Amino acid sequence: MDNLKKLQNNKINYLHYDLGLSLINNVTDYSQYLIFSGSFNPIHEGHLELLKCGIDLSGKKPIFEISFKNVDKPDLLFEEISKRIKQFKIISELLVTNEATFLGKSILFKGADFLIGGDTLIRLFDNKYYNSEMHNKKIIDQFIYLKNSGTKFVVGGRTIDNKFVNVDNVFIPDQIKDMFTGIPREVFESNMASNKIRSQIKKD
């Protein structure tokens, strides 16, 4: 727990847990990993199905990532993130960070692939999720830097407000289009959301 507190207070950059939730300190190269970032409140079958499809497409080693910070929501409390970490025991290796954006995560885990849904793809190029100094050209320049570092994104389509959202219908600048690979719709399509599952659990 001391290490988790250090991470929360920005004393360290990230924590890497193995399947038994023991800390790993000897991984320095994340280029062979497929990182699946999210809040996972809770983790559900849709996440696991998307991860399986991402592994099949990328051929990389899977790992989940959760963060104290989120671009859309308040920071997670120490007790809450401790609770969510426990979900991953025997399911997957896990990274815990303080990085709210994929630019930050990509710089931290240089060369890794990232697994995202269609909703996250939309947010990647939305100015409101960056600080005031970031504008469209600067955001694209950052992604070009990540592209040159080997970063790629594997995207699972998602139905949002009755519209299927994937790499084919979200604007991606030409300079970085080859960073994004879509999972075919016939292979994966998500209609699941953690908030719907939480609501169902409360009803039950």
Backbone as CSV, one residue per row, in Angstrom:
resi,resn,N_x,N_y,N_z,CA_x,CA_y,CA_z,C_x,C_y,C_z
1,MET,0.814,-1.210,0.000,0.000,0.000,0.000,0.853,1.268,0.000
2,ASP,2.064,1.164,0.586,2.938,2.329,0.603,3.262,2.788,-0.814
3,ASN,3.487,1.811,-1.711,3.796,2.159,-3.098,2.616,2.815,-3.786
4,LEU,1.404,2.361,-3.493,0.215,2.957,-4.089,0.052,4.396,-3.621
5,LYS,0.355,4.664,-2.378,0.310,6.032,-1.852,1.351,6.907,-2.547
6,LYS,2.531,6.333,-2.757,3.591,7.083,-3.451,3.148,7.442,-4.863
7,LEU,2.492,6.491,-5.536,1.990,6.758,-6.879,0.934,7.853,-6.848
8,GLN,-0.006,7.764,-5.922,-1.055,8.771,-5.807,-0.471,10.167,-5.602
9,ASN,0.641,10.234,-4.903,1.284,11.519,-4.597,2.386,11.881,-5.592
10,ASN,2.386,11.179,-6.750,3.333,11.468,-7.836,4.792,11.279,-7.450
11,LYS,5.051,10.381,-6.503,6.433,10.096,-6.117,7.045,9.041,-7.051
12,ILE,6.176,8.217,-7.658,6.615,7.246,-8.662,5.665,7.333,-9.855
13,ASN,6.076,6.806,-11.013,5.300,6.993,-12.244,4.189,5.965,-12.447
14,TYR,4.434,4.728,-12.026,3.432,3.683,-12.233,3.778,2.468,-11.386
15,LEU,2.806,1.575,-11.261,3.009,0.282,-10.610,2.596,-0.813,-11.584
16,HIS,3.318,-1.918,-11.572,3.045,-3.057,-12.448,2.833,-4.279,-11.559
17,TYR,1.610,-4.830,-11.608,1.261,-5.997,-10.799,1.204,-7.247,-11.675
18,ASP,1.624,-8.391,-11.120,1.490,-9.655,-11.833,0.124,-10.270,-11.552
19,LEU,-0.096,-11.494,-12.019,-1.405,-12.144,-11.866,-1.806,-12.365,-10.406
20,GLY,-0.810,-12.455,-9.536,-1.105,-12.622,-8.117,-1.148,-11.311,-7.364
21,LEU,-1.082,-10.202,-8.114,-1.068,-8.833,-7.563,0.185,-8.537,-6.745
22,SER,1.284,-9.216,-7.098,2.588,-8.848,-6.557,3.233,-7.847,-7.516
23,LEU,4.007,-6.935,-6.970,4.633,-5.910,-7.807,5.789,-6.480,-8.614
24,ILE,5.866,-6.033,-9.876,6.958,-6.387,-10.775,7.797,-5.134,-10.992
25,ASN,9.099,-5.267,-10.870,9.967,-4.086,-11.006,10.983,-4.214,-12.137
26,ASN,10.949,-5.337,-12.859,12.030,-5.573,-13.827,11.615,-5.390,-15.284
27,VAL,10.415,-4.839,-15.542,9.998,-4.599,-16.924,10.341,-3.163,-17.303
28,THR,11.190,-3.014,-18.285,11.558,-1.675,-18.752,11.117,-1.427,-20.191
29,ASP,10.804,-2.509,-20.925,10.394,-2.401,-22.326,8.939,-2.844,-22.451
30,TYR,8.055,-1.889,-22.790,6.630,-2.202,-22.917,6.190,-2.334,-24.378
31,SER,7.150,-2.421,-25.279,6.807,-2.471,-26.702,6.136,-3.785,-27.109
32,GLN,6.234,-4.792,-26.260,5.589,-6.068,-26.572,4.237,-6.231,-25.876
33,TYR,3.763,-5.140,-25.285,2.507,-5.193,-24.548,1.366,-4.517,-25.311
34,LEU,0.165,-5.057,-25.125,-1.079,-4.420,-25.540,-1.756,-3.945,-24.261
35,ILE,-1.858,-2.637,-24.089,-2.382,-2.047,-22.858,-3.847,-1.677,-23.041
36,PHE,-4.687,-2.181,-22.168,-6.119,-1.890,-22.186,-6.424,-0.988,-20.998
37,SER,-6.617,0.291,-21.263,-6.863,1.281,-20.211,-8.355,1.490,-20.001
38,GLY,-8.733,1.748,-18.748,-10.137,2.025,-18.454,-10.354,2.197,-16.974
39,SER,-11.608,2.478,-16.612,-11.941,2.621,-15.196,-12.355,1.280,-14.591
40,PHE,-12.902,0.381,-15.426,-13.242,-0.987,-15.027,-14.030,-1.026,-13.710
41,ASN,-15.188,-0.385,-13.754,-16.039,-0.281,-12.563,-17.445,-0.791,-12.855
42,PRO,-17.621,-2.134,-12.975,-16.615,-3.188,-12.773,-16.059,-3.672,-14.108
43,ILE,-15.063,-4.561,-14.038,-14.631,-5.265,-15.239,-15.730,-6.259,-15.609
44,HIS,-16.013,-6.420,-16.912,-17.109,-7.298,-17.319,-16.736,-8.092,-18.575
45,GLU,-17.666,-8.933,-18.996,-17.404,-9.828,-20.122,-17.083,-9.078,-21.410
46,GLY,-17.697,-7.898,-21.590,-17.407,-7.096,-22.780,-15.944,-6.696,-22.838
47,HIS,-15.376,-6.322,-21.671,-13.954,-5.988,-21.614,-13.100,-7.191,-22.010
48,LEU,-13.434,-8.346,-21.447,-12.628,-9.546,-21.694,-12.723,-9.998,-23.148
49,GLU,-13.919,-9.834,-23.737,-14.090,-10.192,-25.147,-13.286,-9.258,-26.045
50,LEU,-13.347,-7.956,-25.734,-12.570,-6.985,-26.509,-11.077,-7.280,-26.383
51,LEU,-10.627,-7.608,-25.173,-9.215,-7.906,-24.973,-8.786,-9.105,-25.808
52,LYS,-9.612,-10.142,-25.839,-9.278,-11.330,-26.629,-9.126,-10.977,-28.109
53,CYS,-10.048,-10.157,-28.615,-9.962,-9.738,-30.024,-8.714,-8.903,-30.270
54,GLY,-8.382,-8.040,-29.310,-7.191,-7.208,-29.439,-5.914,-8.025,-29.466
55,ILE,-5.864,-9.061,-28.635,-4.700,-9.946,-28.604,-4.551,-10.660,-29.941
56,ASP,-5.665,-11.160,-30.464,-5.632,-11.879,-31.744,-5.113,-10.979,-32.860
57,LEU,-5.474,-9.692,-32.804,-5.089,-8.767,-33.866,-3.652,-8.262,-33.707
58,SER,-3.245,-7.998,-32.475,-1.927,-7.397,-32.256,-0.823,-8.427,-32.036
59,GLY,-1.187,-9.581,-31.475,-0.179,-10.589,-31.161,0.695,-10.218,-29.977
60,LYS,0.273,-9.218,-29.208,1.086,-8.754,-28.081,0.543,-9.261,-26.741
61,LYS,1.352,-9.109,-25.720,1.019,-9.572,-24.376,0.032,-8.599,-23.726
62,PRO,-1.103,-9.090,-23.200,-2.121,-8.183,-22.676,-1.829,-7.701,-21.263
63,ILE,-2.221,-6.464,-20.993,-2.153,-5.927,-19.639,-3.205,-4.825,-19.505
64,PHE,-3.907,-4.796,-18.393,-4.874,-3.731,-18.132,-4.163,-2.554,-17.471
65,GLU,-4.799,-1.380,-17.561,-4.265,-0.188,-16.892,-5.413,0.630,-16.317
66,ILE,-5.281,1.007,-15.057,-6.228,1.938,-14.446,-5.441,3.113,-13.878
67,SER,-6.112,4.253,-13.757,-5.424,5.460,-13.311,-6.222,6.167,-12.217
68,PHE,-5.481,6.811,-11.325,-6.137,7.658,-10.330,-6.887,8.800,-11.020
69,LYS,-6.353,9.237,-12.181,-6.929,10.393,-12.871,-7.702,9.957,-14.106
70,ASN,-8.764,10.721,-14.431,-9.604,10.442,-15.592,-10.028,11.777,-16.196
71,VAL,-9.995,11.872,-17.521,-10.315,13.145,-18.171,-11.786,13.540,-17.995
72,ASP,-12.662,12.574,-17.740,-14.097,12.843,-17.663,-14.670,12.837,-16.256
73,LYS,-13.905,12.307,-15.302,-14.458,12.066,-13.970,-13.504,12.568,-12.898
74,PRO,-13.997,12.717,-11.651,-13.112,13.106,-10.545,-12.038,12.049,-10.308
75,ASP,-10.920,12.466,-9.717,-9.864,11.519,-9.376,-10.422,10.434,-8.462
76,LEU,-9.907,9.219,-8.620,-10.322,8.119,-7.751,-9.668,8.252,-6.380
77,LEU,-10.411,7.913,-5.347,-9.863,7.878,-4.008,-8.980,6.646,-3.848
78,PHE,-8.075,6.700,-2.881,-7.161,5.588,-2.627,-7.921,4.290,-2.370
79,GLU,-8.974,4.366,-1.558,-9.748,3.175,-1.198,-10.435,2.583,-2.429
80,GLU,-10.912,3.435,-3.322,-11.623,2.962,-4.508,-10.676,2.271,-5.474
81,ILE,-9.522,2.862,-5.698,-8.598,2.229,-6.649,-8.031,0.935,-6.067
82,SER,-7.868,0.884,-4.748,-7.429,-0.357,-4.097,-8.450,-1.463,-4.336
83,LYS,-9.727,-1.103,-4.260,-10.810,-2.067,-4.477,-10.806,-2.566,-5.924
84,ARG,-10.618,-1.659,-6.865,-10.645,-2.060,-8.279,-9.451,-2.922,-8.652
85,ILE,-8.303,-2.668,-8.039,-7.113,-3.476,-8.308,-7.395,-4.952,-8.024
86,LYS,-8.130,-5.223,-6.941,-8.386,-6.606,-6.518,-9.152,-7.407,-7.567
87,GLN,-9.900,-6.720,-8.457,-10.653,-7.410,-9.503,-9.764,-8.212,-10.449
88,PHE,-8.504,-7.788,-10.581,-7.656,-8.326,-11.639,-6.852,-9.553,-11.213
89,LYS,-6.976,-9.952,-9.953,-6.228,-11.122,-9.484,-6.607,-12.345,-10.301
90,ILE,-5.621,-12.998,-10.833,-5.669,-14.182,-11.720,-6.279,-13.897,-13.095
91,ILE,-6.751,-12.671,-13.343,-7.314,-12.321,-14.652,-6.229,-11.812,-15.589
92,SER,-5.406,-10.882,-15.097,-4.426,-10.251,-15.990,-3.394,-9.493,-15.180
93,GLU,-2.243,-9.249,-15.795,-1.303,-8.274,-15.244,-1.978,-6.899,-15.286
94,LEU,-1.494,-5.992,-14.448,-2.158,-4.697,-14.295,-1.143,-3.588,-14.082
95,LEU,-1.373,-2.472,-14.784,-0.627,-1.234,-14.537,-1.537,-0.257,-13.812
96,VAL,-0.982,0.484,-12.863,-1.719,1.567,-12.198,-0.888,2.831,-12.368
97,THR,-1.524,3.903,-12.848,-0.808,5.143,-13.150,-1.545,6.356,-12.588
98,ASN,-0.959,7.500,-12.859,-1.575,8.785,-12.544,-1.802,9.574,-13.827
99,GLU,-1.828,8.875,-14.964,-1.926,9.528,-16.272,-3.370,9.539,-16.761
100,ALA,-3.916,10.719,-16.998,-5.308,10.835,-17.433,-5.470,10.651,-18.936
101,THR,-4.464,11.026,-19.725,-4.598,11.007,-21.181,-3.746,9.911,-21.817
102,PHE,-4.139,9.537,-23.042,-3.367,8.522,-23.751,-2.020,9.069,-24.219
103,LEU,-1.927,10.371,-24.408,-0.613,10.939,-24.725,0.343,10.667,-23.571
104,GLY,-0.123,10.909,-22.356,0.702,10.667,-21.179,1.038,9.197,-21.006
105,LYS,0.042,8.336,-21.190,0.263,6.889,-21.054,1.245,6.393,-22.118
106,SER,1.097,6.916,-23.344,1.938,6.466,-24.452,3.392,6.855,-24.253
107,ILE,3.616,8.006,-23.667,4.989,8.447,-23.386,5.582,7.602,-22.265
108,LEU,4.761,7.277,-21.275,5.214,6.470,-20.140,5.569,5.049,-20.569
109,PHE,4.749,4.475,-21.475,4.958,3.093,-21.922,5.295,3.103,-23.414
110,LYS,6.455,3.629,-23.698,6.891,3.884,-25.067,6.864,2.624,-25.920
111,GLY,6.219,2.732,-27.087,6.196,1.644,-28.045,5.111,0.618,-27.838
112,ALA,4.335,0.743,-26.750,3.246,-0.205,-26.503,2.089,0.061,-27.448
113,ASP,1.278,-0.970,-27.691,-0.002,-0.782,-28.371,-1.067,-0.532,-27.309
114,PHE,-2.111,0.201,-27.696,-3.212,0.475,-26.776,-4.514,-0.027,-27.378
115,LEU,-5.302,-0.688,-26.554,-6.605,-1.201,-26.956,-7.669,-0.235,-26.459
116,ILE,-8.493,0.286,-27.379,-9.504,1.273,-27.008,-10.833,0.960,-27.700
117,GLY,-11.894,1.550,-27.185,-13.203,1.445,-27.810,-13.497,2.668,-28.666
118,GLY,-14.576,2.595,-29.428,-14.935,3.700,-30.312,-15.180,5.001,-29.577
119,ASP,-15.719,4.926,-28.350,-15.973,6.137,-27.573,-14.662,6.827,-27.200
120,THR,-13.650,6.047,-26.854,-12.340,6.618,-26.523,-11.663,7.190,-27.757
121,LEU,-11.847,6.552,-28.896,-11.276,7.059,-30.151,-11.755,8.486,-30.423
122,ILE,-13.030,8.741,-30.190,-13.578,10.087,-30.395,-12.862,11.094,-29.501
123,ARG,-12.618,10.708,-28.253,-12.023,11.639,-27.282,-10.559,11.950,-27.580
124,LEU,-9.875,11.057,-28.297,-8.446,11.260,-28.550,-8.159,12.585,-29.253
125,PHE,-9.091,13.035,-30.090,-8.833,14.238,-30.886,-9.752,15.405,-30.496
126,ASP,-10.303,15.328,-29.300,-11.185,16.384,-28.812,-10.385,17.323,-27.912
127,ASN,-10.291,18.589,-28.313,-9.464,19.566,-27.596,-9.803,19.686,-26.115
128,LYS,-11.059,19.444,-25.765,-11.470,19.682,-24.371,-10.791,18.731,-23.391
129,TYR,-10.179,17.661,-23.917,-9.525,16.705,-23.037,-8.035,17.002,-22.850
130,TYR,-7.595,18.152,-23.339,-6.199,18.535,-23.208,-6.104,19.892,-22.531
131,ASN,-4.910,20.244,-22.044,-4.772,21.544,-21.394,-4.832,22.660,-22.429
132,SER,-4.965,23.877,-21.960,-5.229,25.026,-22.832,-4.096,25.300,-23.819
133,GLU,-2.900,24.791,-23.543,-1.767,25.019,-24.435,-1.795,24.088,-25.648
134,MET,-2.628,23.047,-25.570,-2.698,22.076,-26.662,-3.756,22.497,-27.672
135,HIS,-3.384,22.546,-28.940,-4.326,22.826,-30.014,-4.197,21.693,-31.036
136,ASN,-5.039,21.734,-32.058,-5.100,20.598,-32.983,-3.746,20.204,-33.558
137,LYS,-2.984,21.174,-34.047,-1.695,20.851,-34.663,-0.746,20.242,-33.643
138,LYS,-0.747,20.797,-32.438,0.160,20.293,-31.413,-0.224,18.878,-30.991
139,ILE,-1.525,18.605,-30.923,-1.983,17.257,-30.584,-1.521,16.269,-31.654
140,ILE,-1.704,16.650,-32.922,-1.277,15.768,-34.013,0.235,15.567,-33.987
141,ASP,0.975,16.642,-33.703,2.437,16.522,-33.608,2.838,15.520,-32.525
142,GLN,2.107,15.544,-31.415,2.390,14.591,-30.338,2.125,13.157,-30.799
143,PHE,1.042,12.956,-31.543,0.733,11.618,-32.039,1.752,11.161,-33.076
144,ILE,2.261,12.090,-33.880,3.316,11.735,-34.836,4.565,11.276,-34.080
145,TYR,4.872,11.957,-32.979,6.003,11.550,-32.142,5.784,10.127,-31.625
146,LEU,4.557,9.847,-31.157,4.244,8.513,-30.637,4.314,7.466,-31.747
147,LYS,3.834,7.841,-32.933,3.902,6.929,-34.084,5.351,6.554,-34.369
148,ASN,6.229,7.543,-34.341,7.642,7.287,-34.605,8.290,6.448,-33.498
149,SER,7.625,6.428,-32.322,8.110,5.618,-31.201,7.535,4.210,-31.225
150,GLY,6.658,3.939,-32.210,6.101,2.601,-32.357,4.722,2.395,-31.767
151,THR,4.135,3.443,-31.199,2.817,3.310,-30.588,1.737,3.086,-31.645
152,LYS,0.825,2.147,-31.360,-0.332,1.909,-32.224,-1.582,1.744,-31.361
153,PHE,-2.745,1.884,-31.999,-4.012,1.726,-31.312,-4.848,0.664,-32.018
154,VAL,-5.370,-0.262,-31.253,-6.311,-1.261,-31.754,-7.689,-0.839,-31.250
155,VAL,-8.647,-0.716,-32.173,-9.944,-0.113,-31.823,-11.085,-1.104,-31.997
156,GLY,-11.851,-1.275,-30.929,-13.064,-2.076,-30.982,-14.268,-1.166,-31.155
157,GLY,-15.089,-1.427,-32.162,-16.248,-0.580,-32.420,-17.265,-0.651,-31.289
158,ARG,-18.022,0.435,-31.147,-19.018,0.502,-30.074,-20.244,1.268,-30.559
159,THR,-21.405,0.790,-30.176,-22.641,1.483,-30.526,-22.909,2.566,-29.497
160,ILE,-22.971,3.811,-29.971,-23.207,4.966,-29.098,-24.377,5.751,-29.665
161,ASP,-25.432,5.907,-28.864,-26.638,6.618,-29.317,-27.127,6.064,-30.658
162,ASN,-27.187,4.744,-30.736,-27.691,4.021,-31.910,-26.807,4.155,-33.145
163,LYS,-25.579,4.622,-32.963,-24.645,4.723,-34.080,-23.401,3.890,-33.776
164,PHE,-22.998,3.066,-34.737,-21.798,2.259,-34.559,-20.570,3.134,-34.839
165,VAL,-19.682,3.218,-33.869,-18.512,4.097,-33.964,-17.242,3.248,-34.026
166,ASN,-16.474,3.423,-35.097,-15.194,2.724,-35.224,-14.237,3.562,-36.070
167,VAL,-13.119,2.964,-36.482,-12.098,3.730,-37.215,-12.604,4.231,-38.566
168,ASP,-13.670,3.636,-39.082,-14.166,4.015,-40.408,-15.029,5.266,-40.401
169,ASN,-15.551,5.662,-39.238,-16.431,6.833,-39.240,-16.067,7.886,-38.203
170,VAL,-14.826,7.828,-37.695,-14.287,8.883,-36.840,-13.148,9.552,-37.595
171,PHE,-13.115,10.881,-37.589,-12.047,11.588,-38.295,-10.709,11.331,-37.616
172,ILE,-9.769,10.792,-38.399,-8.394,10.593,-37.948,-7.480,11.284,-38.955
173,PRO,-6.638,12.220,-38.515,-5.756,12.928,-39.453,-4.934,11.958,-40.302
174,ASP,-4.767,12.309,-41.578,-4.074,11.429,-42.522,-2.685,11.021,-42.056
175,GLN,-1.985,11.950,-41.389,-0.593,11.674,-41.000,-0.468,10.518,-40.022
176,ILE,-1.564,10.198,-39.325,-1.455,9.180,-38.268,-2.483,8.061,-38.434
177,LYS,-3.152,8.001,-39.575,-4.178,6.972,-39.772,-3.636,5.562,-39.612
178,ASP,-2.384,5.350,-40.019,-1.849,3.997,-39.958,-1.488,3.566,-38.539
179,MET,-1.689,4.460,-37.565,-1.509,4.080,-36.159,-2.716,3.301,-35.633
180,PHE,-3.832,3.345,-36.370,-5.106,2.826,-35.869,-5.577,1.633,-36.696
181,THR,-5.827,0.533,-36.017,-6.343,-0.673,-36.657,-7.677,-1.022,-36.018
182,GLY,-8.702,-1.153,-36.834,-10.025,-1.479,-36.323,-10.264,-2.977,-36.279
183,ILE,-10.875,-3.438,-35.195,-11.331,-4.823,-35.132,-12.597,-4.916,-35.981
184,PRO,-12.676,-5.815,-36.946,-13.870,-5.893,-37.808,-15.158,-6.021,-36.992
185,ARG,-16.210,-5.357,-37.468,-17.464,-5.346,-36.730,-18.019,-6.742,-36.521
186,GLU,-17.829,-7.614,-37.511,-18.361,-8.972,-37.375,-17.591,-9.787,-36.330
187,VAL,-16.405,-9.300,-35.963,-15.599,-9.973,-34.942,-15.943,-9.435,-33.554
188,PHE,-16.119,-8.114,-33.452,-16.445,-7.514,-32.153,-17.299,-6.272,-32.337
189,GLU,-18.363,-6.212,-31.551,-19.176,-5.000,-31.446,-19.691,-4.920,-30.027
190,SER,-19.413,-3.809,-29.352,-19.795,-3.689,-27.947,-21.032,-2.823,-27.766
191,ASN,-21.980,-3.370,-27.026,-23.130,-2.590,-26.564,-23.134,-2.522,-25.040
192,MET,-22.054,-3.047,-24.443,-21.986,-3.127,-22.986,-21.311,-1.890,-22.411
193,ALA,-21.734,-1.519,-21.218,-21.125,-0.401,-20.509,-21.167,-0.707,-19.018
194,SER,-20.100,-0.314,-18.315,-20.017,-0.607,-16.887,-21.140,0.054,-16.096
195,ASN,-21.565,1.263,-16.534,-22.624,1.943,-15.775,-23.947,1.174,-15.855
196,LYS,-24.205,0.532,-17.011,-25.417,-0.278,-17.135,-25.343,-1.501,-16.220
197,ILE,-24.159,-2.081,-16.146,-23.978,-3.259,-15.286,-24.129,-2.873,-13.819
198,ARG,-23.577,-1.722,-13.421,-23.729,-1.265,-12.034,-25.190,-1.056,-11.693
199,SER,-25.950,-0.486,-12.641,-27.376,-0.255,-12.414,-28.125,-1.571,-12.235
200,GLN,-27.746,-2.563,-13.037,-28.395,-3.873,-12.941,-28.074,-4.551,-11.621
201,ILE,-26.814,-4.397,-11.165,-26.419,-4.983,-9.889,-27.235,-4.376,-8.747
202,LYS,-27.451,-3.059,-8.804,-28.232,-2.385,-7.754,-29.671,-2.886,-7.747
203,LYS,-30.236,-3.133,-8.948,-31.608,-3.634,-9.049,-31.718,-5.027,-8.447
204,ASP,-30.696,-5.844,-8.711,-30.712,-7.219,-8.218,-30.511,-7.273,-6.704
